[in-house]
Amino acid sequence: MKKSKKLFLVLAGLFMLVILYISYDIASKTTYPGSKGNLKERIAPSDTTSNDPAEKD
């Protein structure tokens, strides 16, 4: 095997390891949207300020 092919394989392996590490890191910091359940704030936001101009005095 040529030296350039060995170097390519080593660099490709290192690149894959770095990509796998970054993917794992990002995945560990996020949660699946369905895992939180349906909170009341998601279903009906409890916004106390109104943006409707018809309700202003």
mmCIF file as gemmi writes it, N, C-alpha and C atoms, coordinates in Angstrom:
data_model
loop_
_atom_site.group_PDB
_atom_site.id
_atom_site.type_symbol
_atom_site.label_atom_id
_atom_site.label_alt_id
_atom_site.label_comp_id
_atom_site.label_asym_id
_atom_site.label_entity_id
_atom_site.label_seq_id
_atom_site.pdbx_PDB_ins_code
_atom_site.Cartn_x
_atom_site.Cartn_y
_atom_site.Cartn_z
_atom_site.occupancy
_atom_site.B_iso_or_equiv
_atom_site.pdbx_formal_charge
_atom_site.auth_seq_id
_atom_site.auth_asym_id
_atom_site.pdbx_PDB_model_num
ATOM 1 N N . MET Axp A 1 ? 0.858 -1.177 0 1 0 ? 1 A 1
ATOM 2 C CA . MET Axp A 1 ? 0 0 0 1 0 ? 1 A 1
ATOM 3 C C . MET Axp A 1 ? 0.902 1.236 0 1 0 ? 1 A 1
ATOM 4 N N . LYS Axp A 2 ? 0.563 2.185 -0.848 1 0 ? 2 A 1
ATOM 5 C CA . LYS Axp A 2 ? 1.361 3.398 -0.959 1 0 ? 2 A 1
ATOM 6 C C . LYS Axp A 2 ? 1.195 4.263 0.277 1 0 ? 2 A 1
ATOM 7 N N . LYS Axp A 3 ? 2.201 5.093 0.487 1 0 ? 3 A 1
ATOM 8 C CA . LYS Axp A 3 ? 2.196 5.98 1.646 1 0 ? 3 A 1
ATOM 9 C C . LYS Axp A 3 ? 1.027 6.973 1.568 1 0 ? 3 A 1
ATOM 10 N N . SER Axp A 4 ? 0.717 7.456 0.382 1 0 ? 4 A 1
ATOM 11 C CA . SER Axp A 4 ? -0.371 8.428 0.237 1 0 ? 4 A 1
ATOM 12 C C . SER Axp A 4 ? -1.726 7.791 0.557 1 0 ? 4 A 1
ATOM 13 N N . LYS Axp A 5 ? -1.898 6.517 0.225 1 0 ? 5 A 1
ATOM 14 C CA . LYS Axp A 5 ? -3.152 5.835 0.522 1 0 ? 5 A 1
ATOM 15 C C . LYS Axp A 5 ? -3.297 5.607 2.026 1 0 ? 5 A 1
ATOM 16 N N . LYS Axp A 6 ? -2.202 5.266 2.699 1 0 ? 6 A 1
ATOM 17 C CA . LYS Axp A 6 ? -2.244 5.096 4.158 1 0 ? 6 A 1
ATOM 18 C C . LYS Axp A 6 ? -2.583 6.423 4.829 1 0 ? 6 A 1
ATOM 19 N N . LEU Axp A 7 ? -1.972 7.505 4.354 1 0 ? 7 A 1
ATOM 20 C CA . LEU Axp A 7 ? -2.241 8.82 4.92 1 0 ? 7 A 1
ATOM 21 C C . LEU Axp A 7 ? -3.709 9.194 4.72 1 0 ? 7 A 1
ATOM 22 N N . PHE Axp A 8 ? -4.241 8.92 3.547 1 0 ? 8 A 1
ATOM 23 C CA . PHE Axp A 8 ? -5.645 9.2 3.273 1 0 ? 8 A 1
ATOM 24 C C . PHE Axp A 8 ? -6.554 8.416 4.205 1 0 ? 8 A 1
ATOM 25 N N . LEU Axp A 9 ? -6.261 7.139 4.4 1 0 ? 9 A 1
ATOM 26 C CA . LEU Axp A 9 ? -7.096 6.319 5.272 1 0 ? 9 A 1
ATOM 27 C C . LEU Axp A 9 ? -7.031 6.794 6.722 1 0 ? 9 A 1
ATOM 28 N N . VAL Axp A 10 ? -5.87 7.212 7.168 1 0 ? 10 A 1
ATOM 29 C CA . VAL Axp A 10 ? -5.733 7.723 8.535 1 0 ? 10 A 1
ATOM 30 C C . VAL Axp A 10 ? -6.519 9.021 8.692 1 0 ? 10 A 1
ATOM 31 N N . LEU Axp A 11 ? -6.368 9.921 7.736 1 0 ? 11 A 1
ATOM 32 C CA . LEU Axp A 11 ? -7.106 11.187 7.812 1 0 ? 11 A 1
ATOM 33 C C . LEU Axp A 11 ? -8.613 10.972 7.696 1 0 ? 11 A 1
ATOM 34 N N . ALA Axp A 12 ? -9.039 10.054 6.846 1 0 ? 12 A 1
ATOM 35 C CA . ALA Axp A 12 ? -10.465 9.754 6.721 1 0 ? 12 A 1
ATOM 36 C C . ALA Axp A 12 ? -11.005 9.172 8.027 1 0 ? 12 A 1
ATOM 37 N N . GLY Axp A 13 ? -10.237 8.309 8.671 1 0 ? 13 A 1
ATOM 38 C CA . GLY Axp A 13 ? -10.648 7.741 9.951 1 0 ? 13 A 1
ATOM 39 C C . GLY Axp A 13 ? -10.758 8.802 11.032 1 0 ? 13 A 1
ATOM 40 N N . LEU Axp A 14 ? -9.781 9.717 11.079 1 0 ? 14 A 1
ATOM 41 C CA . LEU Axp A 14 ? -9.832 10.801 12.06 1 0 ? 14 A 1
ATOM 42 C C . LEU Axp A 14 ? -11.026 11.719 11.803 1 0 ? 14 A 1
ATOM 43 N N . PHE Axp A 15 ? -11.291 12.005 10.538 1 0 ? 15 A 1
ATOM 44 C CA . PHE Axp A 15 ? -12.432 12.839 10.189 1 0 ? 15 A 1
ATOM 45 C C . PHE Axp A 15 ? -13.731 12.191 10.641 1 0 ? 15 A 1
ATOM 46 N N . MET Axp A 16 ? -13.865 10.908 10.403 1 0 ? 16 A 1
ATOM 47 C CA . MET Axp A 16 ? -15.082 10.2 10.817 1 0 ? 16 A 1
ATOM 48 C C . MET Axp A 16 ? -15.246 10.211 12.332 1 0 ? 16 A 1
ATOM 49 N N . LEU Axp A 17 ? -14.149 10.036 13.062 1 0 ? 17 A 1
ATOM 50 C CA . LEU Axp A 17 ? -14.223 10.069 14.523 1 0 ? 17 A 1
ATOM 51 C C . LEU Axp A 17 ? -14.656 11.449 15.024 1 0 ? 17 A 1
ATOM 52 N N . VAL Axp A 18 ? -14.119 12.495 14.416 1 0 ? 18 A 1
ATOM 53 C CA . VAL Axp A 18 ? -14.497 13.85 14.816 1 0 ? 18 A 1
ATOM 54 C C . VAL Axp A 18 ? -15.973 14.102 14.516 1 0 ? 18 A 1
ATOM 55 N N . ILE Axp A 19 ? -16.444 13.693 13.354 1 0 ? 19 A 1
ATOM 56 C CA . ILE Axp A 19 ? -17.854 13.877 12.991 1 0 ? 19 A 1
ATOM 57 C C . ILE Axp A 19 ? -18.764 13.088 13.934 1 0 ? 19 A 1
ATOM 58 N N . LEU Axp A 20 ? -18.382 11.867 14.274 1 0 ? 20 A 1
ATOM 59 C CA . LEU Axp A 20 ? -19.185 11.075 15.208 1 0 ? 20 A 1
ATOM 60 C C . LEU Axp A 20 ? -19.222 11.715 16.586 1 0 ? 20 A 1
ATOM 61 N N . TYR Axp A 21 ? -18.093 12.261 17.044 1 0 ? 21 A 1
ATOM 62 C CA . TYR Axp A 21 ? -18.056 12.92 18.343 1 0 ? 21 A 1
ATOM 63 C C . TYR Axp A 21 ? -18.951 14.157 18.355 1 0 ? 21 A 1
ATOM 64 N N . ILE Axp A 22 ? -18.872 14.967 17.301 1 0 ? 22 A 1
ATOM 65 C CA . ILE Axp A 22 ? -19.702 16.173 17.226 1 0 ? 22 A 1
ATOM 66 C C . ILE Axp A 22 ? -21.181 15.793 17.171 1 0 ? 22 A 1
ATOM 67 N N . SER Axp A 23 ? -21.514 14.771 16.418 1 0 ? 23 A 1
ATOM 68 C CA . SER Axp A 23 ? -22.913 14.324 16.331 1 0 ? 23 A 1
ATOM 69 C C . SER Axp A 23 ? -23.419 13.86 17.681 1 0 ? 23 A 1
ATOM 70 N N . TYR Axp A 24 ? -22.622 13.098 18.404 1 0 ? 24 A 1
ATOM 71 C CA . TYR Axp A 24 ? -23.012 12.63 19.729 1 0 ? 24 A 1
ATOM 72 C C . TYR Axp A 24 ? -23.188 13.803 20.685 1 0 ? 24 A 1
ATOM 73 N N . ASP Axp A 25 ? -22.29 14.78 20.616 1 0 ? 25 A 1
ATOM 74 C CA . ASP Axp A 25 ? -22.351 15.932 21.505 1 0 ? 25 A 1
ATOM 75 C C . ASP Axp A 25 ? -23.625 16.736 21.26 1 0 ? 25 A 1
ATOM 76 N N . ILE Axp A 26 ? -23.95 16.975 20.001 1 0 ? 26 A 1
ATOM 77 C CA . ILE Axp A 26 ? -25.17 17.721 19.678 1 0 ? 26 A 1
ATOM 78 C C . ILE Axp A 26 ? -26.404 16.932 20.099 1 0 ? 26 A 1
ATOM 79 N N . ALA Axp A 27 ? -26.406 15.632 19.842 1 0 ? 27 A 1
ATOM 80 C CA . ALA Axp A 27 ? -27.565 14.81 20.183 1 0 ? 27 A 1
ATOM 81 C C . ALA Axp A 27 ? -27.774 14.726 21.695 1 0 ? 27 A 1
ATOM 82 N N . SER Axp A 28 ? -26.715 14.785 22.466 1 0 ? 28 A 1
ATOM 83 C CA . SER Axp A 28 ? -26.869 14.687 23.919 1 0 ? 28 A 1
ATOM 84 C C . SER Axp A 28 ? -27.416 15.976 24.52 1 0 ? 28 A 1
ATOM 85 N N . LYS Axp A 29 ? -27.313 17.079 23.804 1 0 ? 29 A 1
ATOM 86 C CA . LYS Axp A 29 ? -27.795 18.361 24.318 1 0 ? 29 A 1
ATOM 87 C C . LYS Axp A 29 ? -29.218 18.68 23.88 1 0 ? 29 A 1
ATOM 88 N N . THR Axp A 30 ? -29.801 17.863 23.025 1 0 ? 30 A 1
ATOM 89 C CA . THR Axp A 30 ? -31.167 18.11 22.565 1 0 ? 30 A 1
ATOM 90 C C . THR Axp A 30 ? -32.074 16.981 23.031 1 0 ? 30 A 1
ATOM 91 N N . THR Axp A 31 ? -33.361 17.261 23.051 1 0 ? 31 A 1
ATOM 92 C CA . THR Axp A 31 ? -34.323 16.238 23.44 1 0 ? 31 A 1
ATOM 93 C C . THR Axp A 31 ? -35.321 16.032 22.314 1 0 ? 31 A 1
ATOM 94 N N . TYR Axp A 32 ? -35.879 14.864 22.272 1 0 ? 32 A 1
ATOM 95 C CA . TYR Axp A 32 ? -36.907 14.547 21.288 1 0 ? 32 A 1
ATOM 96 C C . TYR Axp A 32 ? -38.158 15.352 21.632 1 0 ? 32 A 1
ATOM 97 N N . PRO Axp A 33 ? -38.774 16.02 20.681 1 0 ? 33 A 1
ATOM 98 C CA . PRO Axp A 33 ? -39.931 16.874 20.981 1 0 ? 33 A 1
ATOM 99 C C . PRO Axp A 33 ? -41.081 16.141 21.665 1 0 ? 33 A 1
ATOM 100 N N . GLY Axp A 34 ? -41.259 14.867 21.401 1 0 ? 34 A 1
ATOM 101 C CA . GLY Axp A 34 ? -42.354 14.133 22.017 1 0 ? 34 A 1
ATOM 102 C C . GLY Axp A 34 ? -42.075 13.693 23.434 1 0 ? 34 A 1
ATOM 103 N N . SER Axp A 35 ? -40.858 13.866 23.913 1 0 ? 35 A 1
ATOM 104 C CA . SER Axp A 35 ? -40.513 13.372 25.246 1 0 ? 35 A 1
ATOM 105 C C . SER Axp A 35 ? -40.969 14.31 26.358 1 0 ? 35 A 1
ATOM 106 N N . LYS Axp A 36 ? -41.316 15.555 26.027 1 0 ? 36 A 1
ATOM 107 C CA . LYS Axp A 36 ? -41.701 16.508 27.062 1 0 ? 36 A 1
ATOM 108 C C . LYS Axp A 36 ? -43.185 16.45 27.396 1 0 ? 36 A 1
ATOM 109 N N . GLY Axp A 37 ? -43.969 15.849 26.564 1 0 ? 37 A 1
ATOM 110 C CA . GLY Axp A 37 ? -45.405 15.829 26.805 1 0 ? 37 A 1
ATOM 111 C C . GLY Axp A 37 ? -46.033 17.121 26.347 1 0 ? 37 A 1
ATOM 112 N N . ASN Axp A 38 ? -47.318 17.228 26.515 1 0 ? 38 A 1
ATOM 113 C CA . ASN Axp A 38 ? -48.028 18.438 26.091 1 0 ? 38 A 1
ATOM 114 C C . ASN Axp A 38 ? -48.25 19.346 27.29 1 0 ? 38 A 1
ATOM 115 N N . LEU Axp A 39 ? -47.452 20.369 27.354 1 0 ? 39 A 1
ATOM 116 C CA . LEU Axp A 39 ? -47.59 21.334 28.432 1 0 ? 39 A 1
ATOM 117 C C . LEU Axp A 39 ? -48.726 22.298 28.111 1 0 ? 39 A 1
ATOM 118 N N . LYS Axp A 40 ? -49.325 22.868 29.149 1 0 ? 40 A 1
ATOM 119 C CA . LYS Axp A 40 ? -50.411 23.817 28.946 1 0 ? 40 A 1
ATOM 120 C C . LYS Axp A 40 ? -49.94 25.027 28.149 1 0 ? 40 A 1
ATOM 121 N N . GLU Axp A 41 ? -48.697 25.446 28.345 1 0 ? 41 A 1
ATOM 122 C CA . GLU Axp A 41 ? -48.168 26.604 27.636 1 0 ? 41 A 1
ATOM 123 C C . GLU Axp A 41 ? -48.075 26.342 26.134 1 0 ? 41 A 1
ATOM 124 N N . ARG Axp A 42 ? -47.891 25.107 25.754 1 0 ? 42 A 1
ATOM 125 C CA . ARG Axp A 42 ? -47.817 24.8 24.33 1 0 ? 42 A 1
ATOM 126 C C . ARG Axp A 42 ? -49.208 24.776 23.705 1 0 ? 42 A 1
ATOM 127 N N . ILE Axp A 43 ? -50.171 24.262 24.447 1 0 ? 43 A 1
ATOM 128 C CA . ILE Axp A 43 ? -51.522 24.137 23.907 1 0 ? 43 A 1
ATOM 129 C C . ILE Axp A 43 ? -52.194 25.502 23.853 1 0 ? 43 A 1
ATOM 130 N N . ALA Axp A 44 ? -52.208 26.212 24.964 1 0 ? 44 A 1
ATOM 131 C CA . ALA Axp A 44 ? -52.822 27.534 25.04 1 0 ? 44 A 1
ATOM 132 C C . ALA Axp A 44 ? -51.859 28.466 25.756 1 0 ? 44 A 1
ATOM 133 N N . PRO Axp A 45 ? -51.095 29.253 25.035 1 0 ? 45 A 1
ATOM 134 C CA . PRO Axp A 45 ? -50.125 30.151 25.686 1 0 ? 45 A 1
ATOM 135 C C . PRO Axp A 45 ? -50.816 31.129 26.624 1 0 ? 45 A 1
ATOM 136 N N . SER Axp A 46 ? -50.246 31.304 27.778 1 0 ? 46 A 1
ATOM 137 C CA . SER Axp A 46 ? -50.818 32.205 28.779 1 0 ? 46 A 1
ATOM 138 C C . SER Axp A 46 ? -50.143 33.565 28.652 1 0 ? 46 A 1
ATOM 139 N N . ASP Axp A 47 ? -50.454 34.26 27.577 1 0 ? 47 A 1
ATOM 140 C CA . ASP Axp A 47 ? -49.872 35.568 27.318 1 0 ? 47 A 1
ATOM 141 C C . ASP Axp A 47 ? -50.768 36.626 27.964 1 0 ? 47 A 1
ATOM 142 N N . THR Axp A 48 ? -50.226 37.382 28.908 1 0 ? 48 A 1
ATOM 143 C CA . THR Axp A 48 ? -51.028 38.382 29.615 1 0 ? 48 A 1
ATOM 144 C C . THR Axp A 48 ? -51.125 39.673 28.825 1 0 ? 48 A 1
ATOM 145 N N . THR Axp A 49 ? -50.206 39.926 27.926 1 0 ? 49 A 1
ATOM 146 C CA . THR Axp A 49 ? -50.286 41.134 27.114 1 0 ? 49 A 1
ATOM 147 C C . THR Axp A 49 ? -51.012 40.82 25.822 1 0 ? 49 A 1
ATOM 148 N N . SER Axp A 50 ? -51.838 41.724 25.414 1 0 ? 50 A 1
ATOM 149 C CA . SER Axp A 50 ? -52.634 41.508 24.215 1 0 ? 50 A 1
ATOM 150 C C . SER Axp A 50 ? -52.09 42.371 23.09 1 0 ? 50 A 1
ATOM 151 N N . ASN Axp A 51 ? -52.044 41.829 21.904 1 0 ? 51 A 1
ATOM 152 C CA . ASN Axp A 51 ? -51.601 42.568 20.737 1 0 ? 51 A 1
ATOM 153 C C . ASN Axp A 51 ? -52.78 43.02 19.884 1 0 ? 51 A 1
ATOM 154 N N . ASP Axp A 52 ? -53.991 42.797 20.361 1 0 ? 52 A 1
ATOM 155 C CA . ASP Axp A 52 ? -55.18 43.155 19.612 1 0 ? 52 A 1
ATOM 156 C C . ASP Axp A 52 ? -55.485 44.635 19.844 1 0 ? 52 A 1
ATOM 157 N N . PRO Axp A 53 ? -55.444 45.478 18.826 1 0 ? 53 A 1
ATOM 158 C CA . PRO Axp A 53 ? -55.694 46.912 19.027 1 0 ? 53 A 1
ATOM 159 C C . PRO Axp A 53 ? -57.133 47.228 19.396 1 0 ? 53 A 1
ATOM 160 N N . ALA Axp A 54 ? -58.086 46.34 19.136 1 0 ? 54 A 1
ATOM 161 C CA . ALA Axp A 54 ? -59.491 46.592 19.471 1 0 ? 54 A 1
ATOM 162 C C . ALA Axp A 54 ? -59.731 46.541 20.975 1 0 ? 54 A 1
ATOM 163 N N . GLU Axp A 55 ? -58.855 45.871 21.729 1 0 ? 55 A 1
ATOM 164 C CA . GLU Axp A 55 ? -59.061 45.73 23.174 1 0 ? 55 A 1
ATOM 165 C C . GLU Axp A 55 ? -58.466 46.881 23.967 1 0 ? 55 A 1
ATOM 166 N N . LYS Axp A 56 ? -57.723 47.779 23.325 1 0 ? 56 A 1
ATOM 167 C CA . LYS Axp A 56 ? -57.093 48.886 24.069 1 0 ? 56 A 1
ATOM 168 C C . LYS Axp A 56 ? -58.127 49.95 24.411 1 0 ? 56 A 1
ATOM 169 N N . ASP Axp A 57 ? -57.948 50.595 25.571 1 0 ? 57 A 1
ATOM 170 C CA . ASP Axp A 57 ? -58.891 51.631 26.031 1 0 ? 57 A 1
ATOM 171 C C . ASP Axp A 57 ? -58.6 52.956 25.394 1 0 ? 57 A 1
